[in-house]
Amino acid sequence: MADEPEEVKRLLEAIEAFEAIEDDATCAGAVSRLLEQWPDHHSRLREIRQKRVQALKAQGKTWAEIGVILGGVTPSRAQQIGAGLRGVKRPPKKPAEE
């Protein structure tokens, strides 16, 4: 967490704060209220990322460079993010047969 931006650290600390709530009912209620609002926040974060990816491209960055900035995504995925395309939901992996 040392190399994370301050905003990421604060979000992770907020999640840890939920875990630290001792009263089960209080914790469950607080998390439920947040999760009810999460879809709106998730959409906002995706829009922010898309705009910033577009700005990076306009500054002359390659899709490969943008992929590295995004945490190591492929150049094609970086381009999809810039276009506002969502990733494909993959079915869960089946457990390996023994």
Secondary structure as a PSIPRED ss2 file (coil, helix, strand):
# PSIPRED VFORMAT (PSIPRED V4.0)

   1 M C   1.000  0.000  0.000
   2 A C   1.000  0.000  0.000
   3 D C   1.000  0.000  0.000
   4 E C   1.000  0.000  0.000
   5 P C   1.000  0.000  0.000
   6 E H   0.000  1.000  0.000
   7 E H   0.000  1.000  0.000
   8 V H   0.000  1.000  0.000
   9 K H   0.000  1.000  0.000
  10 R H   0.000  1.000  0.000
  11 L H   0.000  1.000  0.000
  12 L H   0.000  1.000  0.000
  13 E H   0.000  1.000  0.000
  14 A H   0.000  1.000  0.000
  15 I H   0.000  1.000  0.000
  16 E H   0.000  1.000  0.000
  17 A H   0.000  1.000  0.000
  18 F H   0.000  1.000  0.000
  19 E H   0.000  1.000  0.000
  20 A H   0.000  1.000  0.000
  21 I C   1.000  0.000  0.000
  22 E C   1.000  0.000  0.000
  23 D C   1.000  0.000  0.000
  24 D H   0.000  1.000  0.000
  25 A H   0.000  1.000  0.000
  26 T H   0.000  1.000  0.000
  27 C H   0.000  1.000  0.000
  28 A H   0.000  1.000  0.000
  29 G H   0.000  1.000  0.000
  30 A H   0.000  1.000  0.000
  31 V H   0.000  1.000  0.000
  32 S H   0.000  1.000  0.000
  33 R H   0.000  1.000  0.000
  34 L H   0.000  1.000  0.000
  35 L H   0.000  1.000  0.000
  36 E H   0.000  1.000  0.000
  37 Q H   0.000  1.000  0.000
  38 W H   0.000  1.000  0.000
  39 P H   0.000  1.000  0.000
  40 D H   0.000  1.000  0.000
  41 H H   0.000  1.000  0.000
  42 H H   0.000  1.000  0.000
  43 S H   0.000  1.000  0.000
  44 R H   0.000  1.000  0.000
  45 L H   0.000  1.000  0.000
  46 R H   0.000  1.000  0.000
  47 E H   0.000  1.000  0.000
  48 I H   0.000  1.000  0.000
  49 R H   0.000  1.000  0.000
  50 Q H   0.000  1.000  0.000
  51 K H   0.000  1.000  0.000
  52 R H   0.000  1.000  0.000
  53 V H   0.000  1.000  0.000
  54 Q H   0.000  1.000  0.000
  55 A H   0.000  1.000  0.000
  56 L H   0.000  1.000  0.000
  57 K H   0.000  1.000  0.000
  58 A H   0.000  1.000  0.000
  59 Q C   1.000  0.000  0.000
  60 G C   1.000  0.000  0.000
  61 K C   1.000  0.000  0.000
  62 T C   1.000  0.000  0.000
  63 W H   0.000  1.000  0.000
  64 A H   0.000  1.000  0.000
  65 E H   0.000  1.000  0.000
  66 I H   0.000  1.000  0.000
  67 G H   0.000  1.000  0.000
  68 V H   0.000  1.000  0.000
  69 I H   0.000  1.000  0.000
  70 L C   1.000  0.000  0.000
  71 G C   1.000  0.000  0.000
  72 G C   1.000  0.000  0.000
  73 V C   1.000  0.000  0.000
  74 T C   1.000  0.000  0.000
  75 P H   0.000  1.000  0.000
  76 S H   0.000  1.000  0.000
  77 R H   0.000  1.000  0.000
  78 A H   0.000  1.000  0.000
  79 Q H   0.000  1.000  0.000
  80 Q H   0.000  1.000  0.000
  81 I H   0.000  1.000  0.000
  82 G H   0.000  1.000  0.000
  83 A H   0.000  1.000  0.000
  84 G C   1.000  0.000  0.000
  85 L C   1.000  0.000  0.000
  86 R C   1.000  0.000  0.000
  87 G C   1.000  0.000  0.000
  88 V C   1.000  0.000  0.000
  89 K C   1.000  0.000  0.000
  90 R C   1.000  0.000  0.000
  91 P C   1.000  0.000  0.000
  92 P C   1.000  0.000  0.000
  93 K C   1.000  0.000  0.000
  94 K C   1.000  0.000  0.000
  95 P C   1.000  0.000  0.000
  96 A C   1.000  0.000  0.000
  97 E C   1.000  0.000  0.000
  98 E C   1.000  0.000  0.000
